[in-house]
Amino acid sequence: MKIEFFFTIIALVAVSISCRQRAEIKHIIINELGKDTIINIKTDKTYPTTLKVDIKGSADDTFIISGFKIKGGNVDTFWHTDWYKKIITINYQAYKATKGKLTVNFLLY
């Protein structure tokens, strides 16, 4: 009986912690692809651990986001990484791109 009660308490604590740390979604639009940009997004997450980045849109040529070289044309790419900071920093470099529009979605949890 004591062991079942102990595991019930552990389960309730785990659920309450996971409910408090919900995922936070932010998005930005980059429509001046010929211009290098550093994007900083502040979060209110207490203990973030994972960042997922989803990029959709179109570009006339290759561009670089946070070190990832992405070919132009129709863009639909995604990656995730460990992230422990309260500020999300994304470095956009035009490289060869001059025209287009990108929507960048960030999921931090």
VENLIN-V274976 format. One line per field, one symbol per residue. phi: phi as a letter, one per 30 degrees, with the letter a starting at -180 (. if undefined). psi: psi as a letter, one per 40 degrees, with the letter a starting at -180 (. if undefined). burial: 1 if it has 9 or more other ideal C-beta (glycine too) atoms within 8 Angstrom, else 0. Layout:
# VENLIN-V274976
phi=???
psi=???
burial=???
This chain:
# VENLIN-V274976
phi=.ddddedddeddddddddddcddccbbbbcccddbdbcccbdbcddbdbbbcbbcbkbbdadbbbhicdbddjdcabaabadbccdcdcbccbdhcdbbkbbccccbca
psi=ddddddddddddddddddddfiihhiiihhegeehiihhhhiiehdgidhhhhhhiaiieaiihhfehhhiaahhgiiiiihheiehhhhhhhdbeidiahhhhhhhh.
burial=0000000000000000000010010101010010000010101010010111111011111111100001010010000000100001011101101001111111111
